[in-house]
Amino acid sequence: MIIDIHAHTSTHQLWNLHTADATITAIEKFMADSGIQTTILMATYFPLKRTGLSNRELARRIDGNSKFRMFGSLDLTKGLTPQLQELAEMAAAHEICGIKLYPGYQLFQPGEERVFPVYELAREYGLPVAFHGGELHHCCPKSEREIGAFHCRNNHCLLDDLGELSRPKYIYVPAQRYPEINFVVAHLANPYFDELRTVMINCPNVFTDISGQFISGSEDSPEYLSEVIDEISKFLALPHGEDRLLFGTDFPIQSHAGSLQLVEGLNLTSEVKEKIYSQNALSIIKL
């Protein structure tokens, strides 16, 4: 069994990726081709980008399809009360199986007190909390940055200045304050691998996933892929590391085939591969 713990869907045509189609139908086909049984999709709230996929809209797209579950989200730049109420309603109805937050893409870092009500809700409903971890990516094409679209001015994207907010060191506060919650720092916090490993050594309730290590469809070198596999092996060497590494794609950014390649390149026993592919996810998520 394989569970993709981190993926996205879109109804827009995509460019410069391994696929132009990230609809639910397209994802199902990729899943079948790759032997993936369950995909967890992320709601997205990107106020700086002026884009996103809301909780209710994502739930509508899934529409009871048993191959998909979802992590809800919210926008911390807006009033929290109605958003927390929505998440609570969806959690009570088993429409969400986790919460995803986007530090850096929104103007906050995970240790801020104003985020604590989200953790309180997660604790109440037994939900894991995932964070975007590592570098941020431009919100808009270079052509739009050049003309000053949205929040980009003088060929400069504001997100270039906000990467500090998504560093894994800020997970210490919630992870230690809420030991009952399982936290997932996405993307191995690339490029802050060492920093995340230090957090995980000190916080046994912090997990990570292998999603989004490269852009499928680009020409990432074999040397780079080898470097990523080496970094993953270092996470596995941590205390209980093989129990806290999760399989994920960040589809449509990283392909299913590329994600499987990362795991298979580790030369693991079948027992450890099973943990990464499904058992670790099942230990923190109620499907």
Contacts in CASP RR format, 6 or more apart in sequence:
PFRMAT RR
TARGET T0000
AUTHOR 0000-0000-0000
METHOD contacts of the structure
MODEL  1
MIIDIHAHTSTHQLWNLHTADATITAIEKFMADSGIQTTILMATYFPLKR
TGLSNRELARRIDGNSKFRMFGSLDLTKGLTPQLQELAEMAAAHEICGIK
LYPGYQLFQPGEERVFPVYELAREYGLPVAFHGGELHHCCPKSEREIGAF
HCRNNHCLLDDLGELSRPKYIYVPAQRYPEINFVVAHLANPYFDELRTVM
INCPNVFTDISGQFISGSEDSPEYLSEVIDEISKFLALPHGEDRLLFGTD
FPIQSHAGSLQLVEGLNLTSEVKEKIYSQNALSIIKL
1 37 0 8 1.000
1 38 0 8 1.000
1 274 0 8 1.000
1 277 0 8 1.000
1 278 0 8 1.000
2 34 0 8 1.000
2 35 0 8 1.000
2 36 0 8 1.000
2 37 0 8 1.000
2 38 0 8 1.000
2 247 0 8 1.000
2 277 0 8 1.000
2 278 0 8 1.000
3 36 0 8 1.000
3 37 0 8 1.000
3 38 0 8 1.000
3 39 0 8 1.000
3 40 0 8 1.000
3 247 0 8 1.000
3 277 0 8 1.000
3 278 0 8 1.000
3 281 0 8 1.000
3 282 0 8 1.000
3 285 0 8 1.000
3 287 0 8 1.000
4 31 0 8 1.000
4 36 0 8 1.000
4 38 0 8 1.000
4 39 0 8 1.000
4 40 0 8 1.000
4 247 0 8 1.000
4 248 0 8 1.000
4 249 0 8 1.000
4 251 0 8 1.000
4 256 0 8 1.000
4 259 0 8 1.000
5 40 0 8 1.000
5 184 0 8 1.000
5 209 0 8 1.000
5 211 0 8 1.000
5 246 0 8 1.000
5 247 0 8 1.000
5 248 0 8 1.000
5 281 0 8 1.000
5 285 0 8 1.000
6 40 0 8 1.000
6 42 0 8 1.000
6 130 0 8 1.000
6 186 0 8 1.000
6 209 0 8 1.000
6 211 0 8 1.000
6 246 0 8 1.000
6 248 0 8 1.000
6 249 0 8 1.000
6 250 0 8 1.000
7 27 0 8 1.000
7 39 0 8 1.000
7 40 0 8 1.000
7 41 0 8 1.000
7 42 0 8 1.000
7 211 0 8 1.000
7 248 0 8 1.000
7 249 0 8 1.000
7 250 0 8 1.000
7 251 0 8 1.000
8 22 0 8 1.000
8 41 0 8 1.000
8 42 0 8 1.000
8 44 0 8 1.000
8 53 0 8 1.000
8 250 0 8 1.000
8 251 0 8 1.000
8 252 0 8 1.000
8 253 0 8 1.000
9 22 0 8 1.000
9 23 0 8 1.000
9 24 0 8 1.000
9 27 0 8 1.000
9 41 0 8 1.000
9 53 0 8 1.000
9 58 0 8 1.000
9 61 0 8 1.000
10 22 0 8 1.000
10 23 0 8 1.000
10 53 0 8 1.000
10 252 0 8 1.000
11 23 0 8 1.000
13 20 0 8 1.000
13 21 0 8 1.000
14 20 0 8 1.000
14 21 0 8 1.000
14 22 0 8 1.000
14 252 0 8 1.000
16 215 0 8 1.000
16 217 0 8 1.000
16 218 0 8 1.000
17 215 0 8 1.000
17 216 0 8 1.000
17 217 0 8 1.000
17 252 0 8 1.000
17 253 0 8 1.000
18 216 0 8 1.000
18 217 0 8 1.000
18 252 0 8 1.000
18 255 0 8 1.000
19 26 0 8 1.000
19 30 0 8 1.000
19 252 0 8 1.000
19 255 0 8 1.000
22 251 0 8 1.000
22 252 0 8 1.000
24 61 0 8 1.000
24 62 0 8 1.000
24 65 0 8 1.000
24 68 0 8 1.000
27 39 0 8 1.000
27 68 0 8 1.000
27 251 0 8 1.000
28 65 0 8 1.000
28 67 0 8 1.000
30 36 0 8 1.000
30 251 0 8 1.000
30 255 0 8 1.000
30 256 0 8 1.000
31 37 0 8 1.000
31 39 0 8 1.000
31 67 0 8 1.000
31 256 0 8 1.000
33 256 0 8 1.000
34 256 0 8 1.000
34 257 0 8 1.000
34 260 0 8 1.000
36 256 0 8 1.000
37 67 0 8 1.000
38 67 0 8 1.000
38 68 0 8 1.000
38 69 0 8 1.000
38 287 0 8 1.000
39 67 0 8 1.000
39 68 0 8 1.000
39 69 0 8 1.000
39 251 0 8 1.000
40 68 0 8 1.000
40 69 0 8 1.000
40 70 0 8 1.000
40 71 0 8 1.000
40 97 0 8 1.000
40 281 0 8 1.000
40 285 0 8 1.000
41 58 0 8 1.000
41 62 0 8 1.000
41 68 0 8 1.000
41 69 0 8 1.000
41 70 0 8 1.000
41 71 0 8 1.000
42 70 0 8 1.000
42 71 0 8 1.000
42 72 0 8 1.000
42 73 0 8 1.000
42 100 0 8 1.000
42 130 0 8 1.000
43 52 0 8 1.000
43 53 0 8 1.000
43 54 0 8 1.000
43 55 0 8 1.000
43 58 0 8 1.000
43 70 0 8 1.000
43 71 0 8 1.000
43 72 0 8 1.000
43 73 0 8 1.000
43 100 0 8 1.000
44 51 0 8 1.000
44 52 0 8 1.000
44 53 0 8 1.000
44 73 0 8 1.000
44 100 0 8 1.000
44 102 0 8 1.000
45 52 0 8 1.000
45 54 0 8 1.000
45 73 0 8 1.000
45 74 0 8 1.000
45 75 0 8 1.000
45 102 0 8 1.000
45 106 0 8 1.000
46 52 0 8 1.000
46 102 0 8 1.000
46 105 0 8 1.000
46 106 0 8 1.000
46 139 0 8 1.000
47 75 0 8 1.000
47 77 0 8 1.000
47 78 0 8 1.000
47 106 0 8 1.000
48 105 0 8 1.000
48 106 0 8 1.000
48 107 0 8 1.000
48 139 0 8 1.000
48 150 0 8 1.000
48 151 0 8 1.000
48 158 0 8 1.000
48 159 0 8 1.000
49 105 0 8 1.000
49 139 0 8 1.000
49 140 0 8 1.000
49 150 0 8 1.000
50 150 0 8 1.000
51 139 0 8 1.000
55 70 0 8 1.000
55 72 0 8 1.000
55 73 0 8 1.000
55 74 0 8 1.000
55 86 0 8 1.000
55 87 0 8 1.000
55 90 0 8 1.000
55 96 0 8 1.000
56 86 0 8 1.000
58 70 0 8 1.000
58 72 0 8 1.000
59 70 0 8 1.000
59 90 0 8 1.000
59 95 0 8 1.000
62 68 0 8 1.000
62 69 0 8 1.000
62 70 0 8 1.000
69 96 0 8 1.000
69 97 0 8 1.000
69 285 0 8 1.000
69 287 0 8 1.000
70 95 0 8 1.000
70 96 0 8 1.000
70 97 0 8 1.000
71 96 0 8 1.000
71 97 0 8 1.000
71 98 0 8 1.000
71 99 0 8 1.000
71 100 0 8 1.000
71 130 0 8 1.000
72 87 0 8 1.000
72 90 0 8 1.000
72 96 0 8 1.000
72 98 0 8 1.000
72 99 0 8 1.000
72 100 0 8 1.000
73 99 0 8 1.000
73 100 0 8 1.000
73 101 0 8 1.000
73 102 0 8 1.000
74 80 0 8 1.000
74 83 0 8 1.000
74 84 0 8 1.000
74 86 0 8 1.000
74 87 0 8 1.000
74 99 0 8 1.000
74 101 0 8 1.000
74 118 0 8 1.000
75 83 0 8 1.000
75 106 0 8 1.000
76 101 0 8 1.000
76 106 0 8 1.000
76 107 0 8 1.000
76 108 0 8 1.000
76 114 0 8 1.000
76 115 0 8 1.000
77 106 0 8 1.000
77 107 0 8 1.000
80 114 0 8 1.000
80 117 0 8 1.000
80 118 0 8 1.000
84 117 0 8 1.000
84 118 0 8 1.000
84 121 0 8 1.000
87 96 0 8 1.000
87 99 0 8 1.000
87 118 0 8 1.000
87 121 0 8 1.000
88 121 0 8 1.000
88 124 0 8 1.000
88 125 0 8 1.000
90 96 0 8 1.000
91 98 0 8 1.000
91 121 0 8 1.000
91 125 0 8 1.000
91 127 0 8 1.000
92 125 0 8 1.000
94 286 0 8 1.000
96 127 0 8 1.000
97 127 0 8 1.000
97 128 0 8 1.000
97 285 0 8 1.000
97 286 0 8 1.000
97 287 0 8 1.000
98 122 0 8 1.000
98 127 0 8 1.000
98 128 0 8 1.000
98 129 0 8 1.000
98 130 0 8 1.000
98 285 0 8 1.000
99 118 0 8 1.000
99 121 0 8 1.000
99 122 0 8 1.000
99 127 0 8 1.000
99 128 0 8 1.000
99 129 0 8 1.000
99 130 0 8 1.000
100 129 0 8 1.000
100 130 0 8 1.000
100 131 0 8 1.000
100 132 0 8 1.000
101 110 0 8 1.000
101 115 0 8 1.000
101 118 0 8 1.000
101 129 0 8 1.000
101 130 0 8 1.000
101 131 0 8 1.000
101 132 0 8 1.000
102 131 0 8 1.000
102 132 0 8 1.000
103 109 0 8 1.000
103 110 0 8 1.000
103 131 0 8 1.000
103 132 0 8 1.000
103 133 0 8 1.000
103 165 0 8 1.000
103 166 0 8 1.000
103 170 0 8 1.000
104 132 0 8 1.000
104 136 0 8 1.000
104 159 0 8 1.000
104 162 0 8 1.000
104 163 0 8 1.000
104 165 0 8 1.000
104 166 0 8 1.000
105 132 0 8 1.000
105 136 0 8 1.000
105 159 0 8 1.000
105 162 0 8 1.000
105 166 0 8 1.000
107 162 0 8 1.000
107 165 0 8 1.000
108 114 0 8 1.000
108 115 0 8 1.000
108 165 0 8 1.000
109 164 0 8 1.000
109 165 0 8 1.000
109 166 0 8 1.000
109 167 0 8 1.000
109 170 0 8 1.000
110 131 0 8 1.000
110 170 0 8 1.000
110 171 0 8 1.000
110 173 0 8 1.000
110 174 0 8 1.000
111 170 0 8 1.000
111 171 0 8 1.000
111 172 0 8 1.000
111 173 0 8 1.000
111 174 0 8 1.000
115 174 0 8 1.000
116 174 0 8 1.000
116 177 0 8 1.000
118 129 0 8 1.000
119 129 0 8 1.000
119 174 0 8 1.000
119 177 0 8 1.000
119 178 0 8 1.000
119 181 0 8 1.000
121 127 0 8 1.000
122 128 0 8 1.000
122 129 0 8 1.000
122 178 0 8 1.000
122 181 0 8 1.000
123 178 0 8 1.000
123 180 0 8 1.000
123 181 0 8 1.000
126 180 0 8 1.000
126 181 0 8 1.000
126 286 0 8 1.000
127 181 0 8 1.000
128 181 0 8 1.000
128 182 0 8 1.000
128 183 0 8 1.000
128 184 0 8 1.000
128 207 0 8 1.000
128 284 0 8 1.000
128 285 0 8 1.000
129 174 0 8 1.000
129 181 0 8 1.000
129 182 0 8 1.000
129 183 0 8 1.000
129 184 0 8 1.000
130 183 0 8 1.000
130 184 0 8 1.000
130 185 0 8 1.000
130 186 0 8 1.000
131 166 0 8 1.000
131 171 0 8 1.000
131 183 0 8 1.000
131 184 0 8 1.000
131 185 0 8 1.000
131 186 0 8 1.000
132 166 0 8 1.000
132 186 0 8 1.000
132 187 0 8 1.000
133 166 0 8 1.000
133 167 0 8 1.000
133 168 0 8 1.000
133 185 0 8 1.000
133 186 0 8 1.000
133 187 0 8 1.000
133 189 0 8 1.000
133 190 0 8 1.000
133 192 0 8 1.000
134 163 0 8 1.000
134 166 0 8 1.000
134 167 0 8 1.000
134 168 0 8 1.000
134 187 0 8 1.000
134 189 0 8 1.000
134 190 0 8 1.000
134 191 0 8 1.000
134 192 0 8 1.000
135 163 0 8 1.000
135 166 0 8 1.000
135 190 0 8 1.000
135 191 0 8 1.000
136 159 0 8 1.000
136 160 0 8 1.000
136 162 0 8 1.000
136 163 0 8 1.000
136 166 0 8 1.000
137 159 0 8 1.000
138 145 0 8 1.000
138 157 0 8 1.000
138 159 0 8 1.000
138 160 0 8 1.000
139 150 0 8 1.000
139 151 0 8 1.000
139 152 0 8 1.000
139 157 0 8 1.000
139 158 0 8 1.000
139 159 0 8 1.000
140 149 0 8 1.000
140 150 0 8 1.000
140 152 0 8 1.000
140 157 0 8 1.000
142 155 0 8 1.000
144 150 0 8 1.000
144 152 0 8 1.000
145 152 0 8 1.000
145 155 0 8 1.000
145 156 0 8 1.000
145 157 0 8 1.000
146 155 0 8 1.000
148 154 0 8 1.000
151 157 0 8 1.000
151 158 0 8 1.000
152 158 0 8 1.000
166 189 0 8 1.000
167 189 0 8 1.000
167 192 0 8 1.000
167 195 0 8 1.000
168 185 0 8 1.000
168 189 0 8 1.000
168 192 0 8 1.000
168 195 0 8 1.000
168 196 0 8 1.000
168 199 0 8 1.000
169 192 0 8 1.000
169 195 0 8 1.000
169 199 0 8 1.000
171 183 0 8 1.000
171 185 0 8 1.000
171 199 0 8 1.000
171 203 0 8 1.000
171 206 0 8 1.000
172 199 0 8 1.000
172 202 0 8 1.000
172 203 0 8 1.000
174 181 0 8 1.000
174 183 0 8 1.000
175 181 0 8 1.000
175 183 0 8 1.000
175 199 0 8 1.000
175 203 0 8 1.000
175 205 0 8 1.000
175 206 0 8 1.000
176 203 0 8 1.000
178 205 0 8 1.000
179 205 0 8 1.000
180 205 0 8 1.000
181 205 0 8 1.000
182 205 0 8 1.000
182 207 0 8 1.000
182 284 0 8 1.000
183 203 0 8 1.000
183 205 0 8 1.000
183 206 0 8 1.000
183 207 0 8 1.000
184 206 0 8 1.000
184 207 0 8 1.000
184 208 0 8 1.000
184 209 0 8 1.000
184 246 0 8 1.000
184 284 0 8 1.000
185 196 0 8 1.000
185 199 0 8 1.000
185 206 0 8 1.000
185 207 0 8 1.000
185 208 0 8 1.000
186 208 0 8 1.000
186 209 0 8 1.000
186 211 0 8 1.000
186 212 0 8 1.000
186 250 0 8 1.000
187 208 0 8 1.000
187 209 0 8 1.000
187 211 0 8 1.000
187 212 0 8 1.000
187 213 0 8 1.000
187 250 0 8 1.000
188 196 0 8 1.000
188 208 0 8 1.000
188 209 0 8 1.000
188 210 0 8 1.000
188 213 0 8 1.000
188 228 0 8 1.000
188 231 0 8 1.000
188 232 0 8 1.000
188 235 0 8 1.000
189 195 0 8 1.000
189 196 0 8 1.000
189 208 0 8 1.000
190 212 0 8 1.000
190 213 0 8 1.000
190 228 0 8 1.000
190 231 0 8 1.000
193 231 0 8 1.000
193 234 0 8 1.000
193 235 0 8 1.000
196 206 0 8 1.000
196 208 0 8 1.000
196 235 0 8 1.000
197 234 0 8 1.000
197 235 0 8 1.000
197 238 0 8 1.000
199 206 0 8 1.000
200 206 0 8 1.000
200 207 0 8 1.000
200 208 0 8 1.000
200 235 0 8 1.000
200 238 0 8 1.000
200 241 0 8 1.000
200 244 0 8 1.000
201 238 0 8 1.000
201 239 0 8 1.000
204 239 0 8 1.000
204 240 0 8 1.000
204 244 0 8 1.000
206 244 0 8 1.000
207 244 0 8 1.000
207 245 0 8 1.000
207 246 0 8 1.000
207 280 0 8 1.000
207 284 0 8 1.000
208 235 0 8 1.000
208 244 0 8 1.000
208 245 0 8 1.000
208 246 0 8 1.000
209 245 0 8 1.000
209 246 0 8 1.000
209 247 0 8 1.000
209 248 0 8 1.000
210 232 0 8 1.000
210 245 0 8 1.000
210 246 0 8 1.000
210 247 0 8 1.000
210 248 0 8 1.000
210 259 0 8 1.000
210 262 0 8 1.000
210 263 0 8 1.000
210 276 0 8 1.000
211 248 0 8 1.000
211 249 0 8 1.000
211 250 0 8 1.000
211 253 0 8 1.000
211 254 0 8 1.000
211 259 0 8 1.000
212 248 0 8 1.000
212 249 0 8 1.000
212 250 0 8 1.000
212 253 0 8 1.000
212 254 0 8 1.000
213 228 0 8 1.000
213 254 0 8 1.000
213 262 0 8 1.000
214 220 0 8 1.000
214 224 0 8 1.000
214 225 0 8 1.000
214 228 0 8 1.000
214 254 0 8 1.000
214 258 0 8 1.000
215 253 0 8 1.000
215 254 0 8 1.000
216 252 0 8 1.000
216 253 0 8 1.000
216 254 0 8 1.000
216 255 0 8 1.000
216 257 0 8 1.000
216 258 0 8 1.000
217 255 0 8 1.000
225 261 0 8 1.000
225 262 0 8 1.000
228 262 0 8 1.000
229 262 0 8 1.000
229 265 0 8 1.000
229 266 0 8 1.000
232 245 0 8 1.000
232 262 0 8 1.000
232 266 0 8 1.000
233 266 0 8 1.000
235 241 0 8 1.000
235 244 0 8 1.000
235 245 0 8 1.000
236 242 0 8 1.000
236 245 0 8 1.000
236 266 0 8 1.000
236 268 0 8 1.000
236 272 0 8 1.000
238 244 0 8 1.000
242 272 0 8 1.000
242 275 0 8 1.000
242 276 0 8 1.000
243 275 0 8 1.000
243 280 0 8 1.000
243 283 0 8 1.000
244 280 0 8 1.000
245 275 0 8 1.000
245 276 0 8 1.000
245 280 0 8 1.000
246 276 0 8 1.000
246 280 0 8 1.000
246 281 0 8 1.000
247 259 0 8 1.000
247 263 0 8 1.000
247 276 0 8 1.000
247 277 0 8 1.000
247 278 0 8 1.000
247 281 0 8 1.000
248 254 0 8 1.000
248 259 0 8 1.000
249 255 0 8 1.000
249 256 0 8 1.000
249 258 0 8 1.000
249 259 0 8 1.000
263 273 0 8 1.000
263 276 0 8 1.000
263 277 0 8 1.000
268 276 0 8 1.000
END
